[in-house]
Amino acid sequence: MGSSSEVQRKCRRRSSRVCQYCQRRKVRCDLAVHGSPCTNCSHFGVECVVPAKTWKFENGSPLQILETQFQGCYEDKEKSPSPIAFLPAWEAAEVEGLFKSIANSEGHAGGSKDETAKLQDHMLFSPPVIKEWAFFGYLIDEPKPEFIQRSSANLETHEIQYLRVKGALLIPNEEFLRELLRAFIQRVYYVYPILNIFDFLSAIVSDDGRHSVSLLLFQGVMLSAIPYVSLDRLVAEGFYSRKQAQDAFLQRVMALYNVGYETEQLPMIQTSLLLSLTDDPTAVKDSWHWLGLSLSFAQAVNFHLDTPENCKGDKGLSRRIWWSIFTRDRKLALGMKYPCRIRDDTYQVPMLALDDFGLHCGDPAISWLVGQDMGLQDTDYQKKAALISIQSAAMSVVIGEILMLQYASSPRPFSIGGLPSATIIPRRTATRQDIQLYEHKLALCIKYESTEFQWTEAKASHQLDTSEDETLLLLQAELSLMHLTTSMALYRPQIWPVQNSGSTDSDLQAYSQYQARLVASKVLEICNFVQGKGLFSRLSHITATSVHQAALIHLSFVNSADAVEQMLNFNKFNQCFRLLKDMDDTHMTAKLGVILLDSIAQKVALIQGTSLQALLP
């Protein structure tokens, strides 16, 4: 939060054409100069795929999609005049030009006038759009709300109309806004404290224009809260699924981003990091993409050197943002899909301290907006949440060291979703001393300053009387799951012997197998306990990563000679499978994990001669 000056820097011209591999890796492509394959694709030995110059739609043109979606809503359409006829002449000309530009940009350049008119009718006066506008309070170009900062970008009229059509200028009504802000504070802010929450909420409460919030950041905050709002609340607001709500709010953020609505660097950094929390591994612009943008923006204003250029001297905010980016980078790497972006020798930011969080009692008026059970009036509660955030940052440093020791980037990236994707593979070079060293480092991280945040069922089993208790329980559980997932990443390369290698350490292998099964069982224990409290659906997608890796470890020991141990591993694998299915509505990572485990279980059942029903619930 906070205003900032625009950073002036030279911009290199972008290549006129770029292949899909270079675009995904965000590197320069010499396709336009040297032709296909480009130098990068030749070096890595991947296919150089050149995207088509025009947009391709899997489900048909935008007009066909609208016709299918709104079928049956226009029986009397021929009897009524065109909606454009009801507009003033000057506005009708602008709107007609807007739809012509949309049609041209989306492959309708050769469309007839009748087709353009149908597109106008669908987008302007379709009942679903009217229904959505009825659920949301007002547009930002009306007198209210005053807390939205006006853009300094020189937007054209058709760009503003484009934002209006995409819903980027819509603000949730008061009740829905309250639920979204509560979800953001509980499940996003206390994990990634990337803004001054008191200033942010005070601007919304006062609504007097003296303090304002970036519209891009505001819509990013709303988007990041969607996974943690109850589905009943979303249905009440007119969304038939959580995925539809996420797509709608993501469309608003992307519309603002695409037209260059925001010109200040700080909101761009914060919003890009919030976009990296969107859990859709199948998207071209996935978490990896947005994290890279956030990191680039942060480095451009020297956040990595602890000399921020646009935080008004608030080093606490810049440090929290940097360590949030760092923590997000390491959590993504734990998914075993991408390597770490940030190297330890590329930043000079000291570890977070309590002084960086600005702990204090907020304005009592904030309680009117989000309630008194958010911990914003309790400095002791804020201190506990801040200490957990500090532990996460300290553990992220150790995660990077473990991944560097045990894994390497694959020289030949795998294909995911039709596009080449970087992947990390095990090294299998660690010794028993290396394993014990990082076991000790991880133990120190979880014991930072106080042992009260270590997960034990006895400490977590007290009655959850308030939302503050629930939030602390979830933060504590996620911290422990992060610790256990890191431990599994430490042991996994030594679980299976290396083929055609005479240097296998059988003692280290046996030790790693024992520790991996023990850690996987602890993951299951924590998740089952949280599920018993009715809070499992509110955990973040690091939980899906933890459960997925635990399931793989249990599945790898189903060939045990001991029938009792074999059945025990079957049961634990089934529990992990059920937990992932319980999360697939909230997190796409869990849904993909279910599909992958189902495929692996079928192969294991075929090899073992076991029925699939014995493996899957």
C-alpha positions as CSV (number, residue, x, y, z in Angstrom):
1,M,0.0,0.0,0.0
2,G,1.0,3.6,-0.4
3,S,1.6,5.8,-3.3
4,S,4.9,5.7,-5.2
5,S,6.7,7.4,-8.1
6,E,7.0,5.7,-11.4
7,V,10.3,4.2,-12.0
8,Q,11.9,5.5,-15.2
9,R,14.0,2.9,-17.1
10,K,14.9,2.0,-20.6
11,C,12.6,-0.5,-22.3
12,R,14.0,-2.8,-24.9
13,R,11.8,-3.5,-27.9
14,R,10.1,-6.9,-27.8
15,S,10.6,-9.4,-30.6
16,S,8.0,-9.4,-33.2
17,R,7.6,-13.2,-32.9
18,V,8.4,-15.6,-30.1
19,C,8.0,-19.3,-29.7
20,Q,5.9,-20.9,-27.0
21,Y,8.9,-22.3,-25.1
22,C,10.7,-18.9,-24.8
23,Q,7.4,-17.2,-24.0
24,R,6.8,-19.6,-21.1
25,R,10.4,-19.2,-19.8
26,K,10.2,-15.4,-20.2
27,V,13.5,-15.2,-22.1
28,R,14.4,-13.5,-25.3
29,C,13.7,-15.4,-28.5
30,D,15.6,-15.0,-31.8
31,L,13.0,-16.7,-33.9
32,A,12.4,-13.6,-36.0
33,V,16.1,-13.4,-36.8
34,H,17.2,-17.0,-37.2
35,G,13.9,-18.7,-37.9
36,S,12.6,-22.0,-36.5
37,P,14.1,-23.6,-34.4
38,C,15.3,-20.7,-32.3
39,T,18.6,-20.9,-30.4
40,N,17.0,-21.7,-27.0
41,C,14.9,-24.6,-28.4
42,S,18.0,-26.0,-30.2
43,H,20.1,-25.8,-27.1
44,F,17.5,-27.6,-24.9
45,G,16.4,-30.0,-27.6
46,V,12.8,-29.2,-27.5
47,E,10.3,-28.6,-30.3
48,C,10.1,-25.0,-31.4
49,V,6.4,-24.3,-31.6
50,V,5.4,-21.1,-33.2
51,P,2.0,-19.8,-32.2
52,A,-0.5,-18.7,-34.8
53,K,-0.8,-15.0,-35.5
54,T,-4.5,-15.0,-34.8
55,W,-6.3,-16.2,-31.7
56,K,-7.7,-19.7,-31.7
57,F,-10.6,-20.6,-29.5
58,E,-11.1,-24.2,-28.3
59,N,-14.8,-23.8,-27.7
60,G,-15.7,-21.7,-30.7
61,S,-15.7,-17.9,-31.3
62,P,-16.7,-15.5,-28.5
63,L,-20.1,-15.0,-30.3
64,Q,-20.7,-18.7,-30.4
65,I,-19.9,-19.1,-26.7
66,L,-22.3,-16.3,-25.8
67,E,-25.0,-17.8,-28.0
68,T,-24.6,-21.2,-26.2
69,Q,-24.4,-19.6,-22.7
70,F,-27.4,-17.4,-23.1
71,Q,-29.6,-19.8,-25.2
72,G,-33.2,-19.3,-24.5
73,C,-32.9,-15.7,-23.1
74,Y,-33.9,-13.9,-26.3
75,E,-37.2,-15.4,-27.6
76,D,-38.7,-11.9,-28.0
77,K,-35.5,-10.4,-29.4
78,E,-36.8,-9.9,-32.9
79,K,-39.8,-8.0,-31.6
80,S,-37.8,-5.3,-29.8
81,P,-35.4,-2.7,-31.3
82,S,-31.6,-3.0,-30.9
83,P,-30.3,-1.8,-27.5
84,I,-28.1,0.7,-29.2
85,A,-31.2,2.6,-30.3
86,F,-31.9,3.6,-26.7
87,L,-28.5,5.3,-26.3
88,P,-27.6,8.9,-27.1
89,A,-26.1,9.3,-30.5
90,W,-22.6,10.1,-29.3
91,E,-22.6,7.1,-26.8
92,A,-24.1,4.8,-29.4
93,A,-21.2,5.6,-31.8
94,E,-18.7,4.9,-29.0
95,V,-20.3,1.6,-28.0
96,E,-20.6,0.5,-31.6
97,G,-16.9,1.3,-32.2
98,L,-16.1,-0.7,-29.0
99,F,-17.8,-3.8,-30.2
100,K,-16.3,-3.5,-33.7
101,S,-12.8,-3.3,-32.1
102,I,-13.6,-6.3,-29.9
103,A,-14.9,-8.3,-32.9
104,N,-11.8,-7.4,-35.0
105,S,-9.4,-8.3,-32.2
106,E,-11.1,-11.7,-31.5
107,G,-11.3,-13.0,-35.1
108,H,-14.5,-11.3,-36.3
109,A,-12.8,-8.9,-38.8
110,G,-14.7,-10.5,-41.6
111,G,-18.0,-10.7,-39.7
112,S,-21.2,-9.2,-41.1
113,K,-23.1,-6.3,-39.6
114,D,-25.7,-8.6,-38.3
115,E,-23.1,-10.7,-36.4
116,T,-21.7,-7.5,-34.8
117,A,-25.2,-6.5,-33.8
118,K,-25.8,-9.8,-32.2
119,L,-22.6,-9.5,-30.2
120,Q,-23.7,-6.1,-29.0
121,D,-27.1,-7.4,-27.9
122,H,-25.6,-10.3,-26.0
123,M,-23.0,-8.3,-24.2
124,L,-25.0,-5.2,-23.3
125,F,-28.4,-6.6,-22.3
126,S,-28.1,-10.3,-21.6
127,P,-30.0,-11.3,-18.4
128,P,-26.9,-12.9,-16.7
129,V,-25.0,-9.6,-17.0
130,I,-27.9,-7.6,-15.5
131,K,-28.1,-10.2,-12.7
132,E,-24.4,-9.8,-11.9
133,W,-24.7,-6.0,-11.9
134,A,-27.6,-6.2,-9.5
135,F,-25.5,-8.2,-7.0
136,F,-22.6,-5.6,-7.0
137,G,-23.0,-2.2,-5.5
138,Y,-21.8,0.4,-7.9
139,L,-19.3,1.4,-10.6
140,I,-16.1,3.3,-9.7
141,D,-16.8,6.1,-12.1
142,E,-19.9,7.1,-10.2
143,P,-19.6,9.3,-7.1
144,K,-18.9,6.3,-4.8
145,P,-16.6,4.8,-3.6
146,E,-14.1,7.4,-2.8
147,F,-11.5,4.9,-1.6
148,I,-10.6,3.8,-5.1
149,Q,-7.6,5.7,-6.5
150,R,-8.2,7.2,-9.9
151,S,-5.8,6.0,-12.6
152,S,-3.1,8.3,-13.8
153,A,-2.9,6.4,-17.1
154,N,-4.3,8.2,-20.1
155,L,-7.0,5.6,-21.0
156,E,-8.9,6.0,-24.2
157,T,-12.7,5.9,-24.2
158,H,-12.8,2.5,-25.8
159,E,-10.4,1.2,-23.1
160,I,-12.7,2.4,-20.3
161,Q,-15.7,0.8,-22.1
162,Y,-13.6,-2.4,-22.4
163,L,-13.0,-2.4,-18.6
164,R,-16.7,-1.9,-18.1
165,V,-17.7,-4.8,-20.3
166,K,-15.1,-7.1,-18.5
167,G,-16.5,-6.1,-15.1
168,A,-13.2,-4.5,-13.9
169,L,-15.1,-1.4,-12.6
170,L,-17.4,-3.4,-10.4
171,I,-17.1,-3.3,-6.6
172,P,-18.7,-6.0,-4.4
173,N,-21.6,-5.0,-2.3
174,E,-21.1,-4.3,1.4
175,E,-21.9,-7.8,2.7
176,F,-19.9,-9.7,0.1
177,L,-17.0,-7.2,0.5
178,R,-17.0,-8.0,4.2
179,E,-16.7,-11.7,3.6
180,L,-13.9,-11.3,1.0
181,L,-11.9,-9.1,3.3
182,R,-12.3,-11.4,6.2
183,A,-11.1,-14.4,4.1
184,F,-8.2,-12.3,2.8
185,I,-7.0,-11.3,6.3
186,Q,-7.3,-14.8,7.7
187,R,-5.9,-16.9,4.9
188,V,-3.8,-14.7,2.7
189,Y,-2.5,-11.6,4.7
190,Y,-1.2,-13.6,7.7
191,V,0.7,-15.9,5.3
192,Y,1.9,-13.2,2.9
193,P,1.9,-9.8,4.7
194,I,2.5,-7.8,1.5
195,L,0.5,-4.7,2.3
196,N,-0.2,-2.3,5.2
197,I,-3.5,-3.9,6.2
198,F,-4.5,-1.0,8.5
199,D,-4.0,1.6,5.8
200,F,-5.8,-0.6,3.3
201,L,-8.9,-1.1,5.5
202,S,-8.9,2.4,6.9
203,A,-9.1,3.8,3.3
204,I,-12.2,1.6,2.7
205,V,-13.9,2.5,6.0
206,S,-13.3,6.2,5.8
207,D,-14.2,6.4,2.0
208,D,-13.4,10.1,2.1
209,G,-10.9,10.4,-0.7
210,R,-8.0,11.4,1.5
211,H,-6.6,7.9,1.5
212,S,-7.1,5.7,-1.5
213,V,-6.5,2.1,-2.7
214,S,-5.2,1.0,-6.1
215,L,-8.1,-0.5,-8.1
216,L,-5.7,-3.2,-9.5
217,L,-4.5,-4.1,-6.0
218,F,-8.1,-4.1,-4.7
219,Q,-9.3,-6.5,-7.4
220,G,-6.2,-8.6,-6.7
221,V,-7.1,-8.8,-3.0
222,M,-10.7,-9.8,-3.9
223,L,-9.4,-12.6,-6.3
224,S,-7.0,-14.0,-3.7
225,A,-9.9,-14.4,-1.2
226,I,-12.2,-16.4,-3.4
227,P,-10.8,-19.9,-2.6
228,Y,-11.5,-19.3,1.1
229,V,-15.0,-17.9,1.0
230,S,-17.8,-20.4,1.6
231,L,-19.4,-21.8,-1.6
232,D,-22.9,-20.9,-0.2
233,R,-21.8,-17.3,-0.1
234,L,-20.6,-17.4,-3.7
235,V,-23.8,-19.1,-4.8
236,A,-25.8,-16.4,-3.1
237,E,-23.9,-13.8,-5.1
238,G,-24.9,-15.4,-8.4
239,F,-22.0,-17.8,-9.1
240,Y,-22.8,-21.4,-9.7
241,S,-19.3,-22.7,-8.8
242,R,-16.1,-21.5,-7.2
243,K,-14.3,-21.9,-10.5
244,Q,-16.7,-19.5,-12.1
245,A,-16.2,-16.9,-9.4
246,Q,-12.4,-17.2,-9.7
247,D,-12.6,-16.8,-13.5
248,A,-14.8,-13.7,-13.1
249,F,-12.5,-12.0,-10.7
250,L,-9.4,-13.0,-12.6
251,Q,-11.0,-11.5,-15.7
252,R,-11.3,-8.2,-13.9
253,V,-7.7,-8.2,-12.8
254,M,-6.4,-9.2,-16.2
255,A,-8.5,-6.5,-17.9
256,L,-6.9,-3.8,-15.7
257,Y,-3.5,-5.3,-16.3
258,N,-3.9,-5.5,-20.0
259,V,-4.9,-1.9,-20.6
260,G,-2.1,-0.6,-18.3
261,Y,-4.5,0.9,-15.8
262,E,-1.9,0.9,-13.0
263,T,1.3,3.0,-13.5
264,E,2.9,2.6,-10.1
265,Q,5.4,-0.2,-9.3
266,L,4.3,-1.0,-5.8
267,P,0.7,-2.1,-6.6
268,M,2.1,-4.0,-9.6
269,I,4.5,-6.0,-7.3
270,Q,1.7,-6.7,-4.8
271,T,-0.9,-7.7,-7.4
272,S,1.5,-9.9,-9.4
273,L,2.3,-11.8,-6.2
274,L,-1.4,-12.2,-5.4
275,L,-1.9,-13.5,-8.9
276,S,0.8,-16.1,-8.3
277,L,-1.5,-17.6,-5.6
278,T,-4.1,-18.6,-8.3
279,D,-3.9,-22.3,-8.4
280,D,-4.3,-23.4,-12.0
281,P,-1.2,-25.4,-13.2
282,T,-2.8,-25.9,-16.6
283,A,-2.9,-22.2,-17.4
284,V,-0.3,-20.7,-19.7
285,K,0.1,-17.8,-17.3
286,D,0.3,-19.9,-14.2
287,S,1.8,-19.2,-10.7
288,W,5.3,-19.5,-12.1
289,H,4.6,-16.7,-14.6
290,W,3.2,-14.3,-12.1
291,L,5.8,-15.0,-9.5
292,G,8.5,-14.1,-12.2
293,L,6.8,-10.8,-12.9
294,S,6.5,-10.0,-9.2
295,L,10.2,-10.8,-8.8
296,S,11.2,-8.7,-11.8
297,F,9.2,-5.7,-10.6
298,A,10.7,-6.0,-7.1
299,Q,14.2,-6.2,-8.4
300,A,13.6,-3.2,-10.6
301,V,13.0,-1.0,-7.5
302,N,15.8,-2.6,-5.4
303,F,13.7,-4.6,-3.0
304,H,16.3,-7.3,-3.1
305,L,19.0,-4.9,-2.0
306,D,17.0,-3.6,0.9
307,T,17.0,-0.1,-0.6
308,P,13.4,0.3,-1.8
309,E,12.8,3.2,-4.1
310,N,9.0,3.7,-3.6
311,C,7.9,2.5,-0.2
312,K,8.1,6.0,1.4
313,G,11.0,4.8,3.6
314,D,8.9,1.9,5.0
315,K,11.6,-0.8,4.9
316,G,9.3,-3.1,7.0
317,L,6.9,-3.2,4.1
318,S,9.6,-3.8,1.4
319,R,11.1,-6.6,3.5
320,R,7.8,-8.3,4.1
321,I,7.1,-8.1,0.3
322,W,10.5,-9.5,-0.5
323,W,10.3,-12.4,1.9
324,S,6.8,-13.2,0.8
325,I,8.1,-13.5,-2.8
326,F,11.0,-15.6,-1.5
327,T,8.6,-17.9,0.5
328,R,6.3,-18.3,-2.5
329,D,9.2,-19.2,-4.7
330,R,10.3,-22.0,-2.4
331,K,6.8,-23.3,-1.9
332,L,6.3,-23.6,-5.6
333,A,9.6,-25.4,-5.9
334,L,8.4,-27.9,-3.3
335,G,5.9,-29.0,-5.9
336,M,8.8,-30.6,-7.9
337,K,7.8,-28.8,-11.1
338,Y,9.9,-25.7,-11.2
339,P,13.4,-24.9,-9.8
340,C,13.9,-22.0,-7.4
341,R,14.1,-18.6,-9.1
342,I,15.9,-16.7,-6.4
343,R,19.5,-17.7,-5.6
344,D,21.0,-17.0,-2.2
345,D,23.7,-14.8,-3.6
346,T,21.3,-12.4,-5.4
347,Y,19.8,-10.6,-2.4
348,Q,20.9,-8.7,0.6
349,V,17.7,-8.5,2.7
350,P,18.0,-9.3,6.4
351,M,15.7,-11.9,7.9
352,L,12.3,-10.6,9.0
353,A,11.9,-9.3,12.6
354,L,8.9,-8.3,14.6
355,D,9.7,-4.6,14.1
356,D,9.1,-5.1,10.4
357,F,5.4,-5.9,11.0
358,G,4.3,-2.6,12.6
359,L,2.2,-4.4,15.3
360,H,-0.4,-2.1,16.9
361,C,-4.1,-1.8,17.6
362,G,-5.9,-0.6,14.5
363,D,-8.7,1.9,14.2
364,P,-11.8,0.6,16.0
365,A,-13.8,1.6,12.9
366,I,-12.1,-1.3,11.1
367,S,-14.0,-3.7,13.3
368,W,-17.2,-2.4,11.8
369,L,-16.0,-3.6,8.4
370,V,-14.4,-7.0,9.2
371,G,-15.4,-7.7,12.7
372,Q,-13.6,-7.8,16.0
373,D,-12.3,-11.5,15.7
374,M,-9.7,-10.8,13.1
375,G,-6.9,-10.0,15.6
376,L,-6.5,-6.4,14.3
377,Q,-7.2,-5.0,17.8
378,D,-5.0,-7.6,19.6
379,T,-1.2,-7.1,19.4
380,D,-0.5,-10.5,21.1
381,Y,-2.4,-12.2,18.4
382,Q,-0.6,-10.2,15.7
383,K,2.7,-11.2,17.3
384,K,1.9,-14.9,17.1
385,A,0.9,-14.6,13.5
386,A,4.1,-12.6,12.7
387,L,6.3,-15.2,14.4
388,I,4.8,-17.9,12.2
389,S,5.5,-15.8,9.2
390,I,9.1,-15.3,10.3
391,Q,9.5,-19.1,10.8
392,S,8.1,-19.7,7.2
393,A,10.7,-17.2,5.8
394,A,13.5,-18.9,7.8
395,M,12.4,-22.3,6.7
396,S,12.3,-21.1,3.0
397,V,16.1,-20.5,3.2
398,V,16.7,-24.1,4.3
399,I,14.3,-25.3,1.6
400,G,16.4,-23.7,-1.1
401,E,19.6,-25.3,0.3
402,I,17.9,-28.8,0.4
403,L,16.6,-28.5,-3.1
404,M,20.0,-27.4,-4.3
405,L,21.6,-30.4,-2.6
406,Q,19.1,-33.0,-3.6
407,Y,17.7,-31.9,-7.0
408,A,18.8,-30.4,-10.3
409,S,17.0,-28.8,-13.2
410,S,16.2,-31.3,-15.9
411,P,18.3,-30.7,-19.1
412,R,15.3,-31.8,-21.2
413,P,12.1,-30.2,-19.9
414,F,9.0,-32.3,-19.8
415,S,5.8,-31.4,-21.7
416,I,2.9,-30.2,-19.6
417,G,-0.3,-29.1,-21.2
418,G,1.3,-29.2,-24.6
419,L,4.0,-26.8,-23.7
420,P,7.6,-27.6,-22.5
421,S,8.0,-27.1,-18.8
422,A,11.0,-27.0,-16.6
423,T,11.2,-29.8,-14.0
424,I,13.7,-30.7,-11.3
425,I,15.1,-34.2,-10.9
426,P,16.8,-35.9,-8.0
427,R,20.6,-35.9,-7.7
428,R,21.1,-38.9,-5.3
429,T,24.5,-37.6,-4.1
430,A,23.8,-36.7,-0.5
431,T,25.6,-38.5,2.3
432,R,24.3,-39.5,5.7
433,Q,26.0,-36.4,7.2
434,D,24.3,-34.1,4.7
435,I,20.9,-35.6,5.6
436,Q,21.5,-35.2,9.4
437,L,22.8,-31.6,8.9
438,Y,19.6,-30.4,7.2
439,E,17.4,-32.4,9.7
440,H,19.1,-30.2,12.4
441,K,18.5,-27.0,10.4
442,L,14.9,-27.8,9.9
443,A,14.4,-28.5,13.6
444,L,15.9,-25.1,14.4
445,C,13.5,-23.4,12.0
446,I,10.5,-24.8,13.7
447,K,11.8,-23.9,17.1
448,Y,12.5,-20.2,16.3
449,E,12.3,-18.2,19.5
450,S,9.5,-20.4,21.0
451,T,8.4,-24.0,20.9
452,E,4.7,-23.0,21.2
453,F,4.2,-23.1,17.5
454,Q,5.3,-26.7,17.0
455,W,2.4,-28.9,16.0
456,T,1.2,-31.2,18.7
457,E,-2.3,-32.6,18.8
458,A,-2.5,-31.9,22.5
459,K,-1.8,-28.2,22.0
460,A,-4.1,-27.9,19.0
461,S,-7.0,-29.8,20.5
462,H,-8.3,-26.9,22.7
463,Q,-11.7,-25.5,21.9
464,L,-11.8,-23.2,18.9
465,D,-14.0,-20.4,20.3
466,T,-13.2,-17.6,17.9
467,S,-12.1,-17.0,14.3
468,E,-8.7,-16.0,15.8
469,D,-8.3,-19.5,17.3
470,E,-9.2,-21.1,13.9
471,T,-6.8,-18.9,12.0
472,L,-3.9,-19.7,14.4
473,L,-4.7,-23.4,14.1
474,L,-4.6,-23.2,10.3
475,L,-1.3,-21.2,10.3
476,Q,0.3,-23.6,12.7
477,A,-0.9,-26.6,10.7
478,E,0.4,-25.1,7.4
479,L,3.8,-24.3,9.0
480,S,4.1,-27.9,10.1
481,L,3.0,-29.2,6.7
482,M,5.6,-27.0,5.1
483,H,8.2,-28.5,7.4
484,L,7.1,-32.1,6.7
485,T,6.9,-31.5,3.0
486,T,10.5,-30.2,3.1
487,S,11.5,-33.3,5.0
488,M,9.9,-35.6,2.4
489,A,11.9,-33.7,-0.3
490,L,15.0,-34.4,1.7
491,Y,14.5,-38.1,2.0
492,R,12.8,-39.0,-1.3
493,P,15.9,-39.3,-3.6
494,Q,17.4,-41.9,-1.3
495,I,14.2,-44.0,-1.0
496,W,14.7,-46.0,-4.2
497,P,18.0,-47.5,-5.3
498,V,19.8,-46.1,-8.3
499,Q,19.9,-48.6,-11.2
500,N,23.3,-49.6,-12.6
501,S,25.1,-48.0,-9.7
502,G,27.3,-49.8,-7.3
503,S,27.6,-46.9,-4.8
504,T,24.1,-47.3,-3.2
505,D,24.3,-46.8,0.6
506,S,21.9,-49.4,1.9
507,D,22.0,-47.9,5.4
508,L,21.1,-44.5,4.1
509,Q,18.4,-46.0,2.0
510,A,16.9,-47.8,4.9
511,Y,17.1,-44.7,7.1
512,S,15.5,-42.5,4.4
513,Q,12.7,-45.0,3.9
514,Y,11.9,-45.2,7.6
515,Q,12.0,-41.4,8.0
516,A,9.9,-40.8,4.8
517,R,7.1,-43.1,6.0
518,L,7.2,-41.5,9.4
519,V,6.9,-38.0,8.0
520,A,4.2,-39.1,5.5
521,S,2.2,-40.5,8.5
522,K,2.5,-37.2,10.3
523,V,1.2,-35.3,7.3
524,L,-1.9,-37.6,7.3
525,E,-2.3,-37.1,11.1
526,I,-2.3,-33.3,10.9
527,C,-4.7,-33.3,7.9
528,N,-7.1,-35.7,9.5
529,F,-7.1,-33.6,12.7
530,V,-7.8,-30.4,10.8
531,Q,-10.6,-32.1,8.8
532,G,-12.1,-33.2,12.1
533,K,-12.3,-29.6,13.1
534,G,-14.2,-28.8,9.8
535,L,-11.4,-26.5,8.6
536,F,-9.6,-28.7,6.0
537,S,-11.2,-26.9,3.0
538,R,-9.6,-23.6,4.2
539,L,-6.0,-24.8,4.0
540,S,-3.9,-23.5,1.1
541,H,-2.6,-25.5,-1.8
542,I,0.7,-26.3,0.0
543,T,-1.5,-28.9,1.8
544,A,-2.3,-30.5,-1.6
545,T,1.4,-30.8,-2.3
546,S,2.0,-32.3,1.1
547,V,-0.8,-34.9,0.8
548,H,0.2,-35.8,-2.7
549,Q,3.8,-36.5,-1.8
550,A,2.7,-38.4,1.3
551,A,0.4,-40.6,-0.9
552,L,3.2,-41.3,-3.3
553,I,5.4,-42.5,-0.4
554,H,2.7,-44.7,1.0
555,L,2.0,-46.1,-2.4
556,S,5.7,-46.9,-3.0
557,F,5.6,-49.4,-0.1
558,V,2.5,-51.4,-1.0
559,N,4.8,-54.2,-2.2
560,S,6.0,-54.9,1.3
561,A,6.4,-58.6,2.2
562,D,4.6,-58.0,5.5
563,A,0.9,-58.3,4.9
564,V,0.0,-56.1,7.8
565,E,2.3,-53.3,6.7
566,Q,1.0,-53.7,3.1
567,M,-2.5,-53.2,4.3
568,L,-1.5,-50.3,6.5
569,N,0.0,-48.5,3.4
570,F,-3.1,-49.3,1.4
571,N,-5.2,-47.6,4.1
572,K,-3.0,-44.5,4.4
573,F,-2.9,-44.1,0.6
574,N,-6.7,-44.3,0.5
575,Q,-6.9,-41.6,3.2
576,C,-4.6,-39.3,1.2
577,F,-6.7,-39.9,-1.9
578,R,-9.9,-38.9,0.0
579,L,-8.3,-35.8,1.4
580,L,-7.2,-34.7,-2.1
581,K,-10.7,-35.3,-3.4
582,D,-12.1,-33.1,-0.6
583,M,-9.8,-30.3,-1.8
584,D,-10.4,-30.5,-5.5
585,D,-13.2,-28.0,-5.5
586,T,-10.9,-25.4,-3.9
587,H,-7.5,-26.1,-5.5
588,M,-6.7,-27.2,-9.0
589,T,-3.5,-28.8,-7.7
590,A,-5.6,-31.2,-5.7
591,K,-7.7,-32.1,-8.7
592,L,-4.7,-32.9,-10.8
593,G,-3.2,-34.9,-7.9
594,V,-6.3,-37.0,-7.8
595,I,-6.0,-37.7,-11.6
596,L,-2.3,-38.6,-11.2
597,L,-2.8,-40.8,-8.2
598,D,-5.6,-42.6,-9.9
599,S,-3.4,-43.3,-12.9
600,I,-0.5,-44.5,-10.8
601,A,-2.8,-46.7,-8.7
602,Q,-4.1,-48.4,-11.8
603,K,-0.5,-49.3,-12.9
604,V,0.4,-50.5,-9.4
605,A,-2.7,-52.6,-9.2
606,L,-1.8,-54.1,-12.6
607,I,1.8,-54.9,-11.5
608,Q,0.8,-56.3,-8.1
609,G,-2.1,-58.2,-9.5
610,T,-4.4,-56.4,-7.0
611,S,-7.9,-55.1,-7.8
612,L,-8.1,-51.4,-8.2
613,Q,-10.9,-51.3,-5.5
614,A,-8.3,-52.4,-3.0
615,L,-6.2,-49.3,-3.7
616,L,-8.8,-46.6,-4.3
617,P,-11.8,-45.8,-2.1
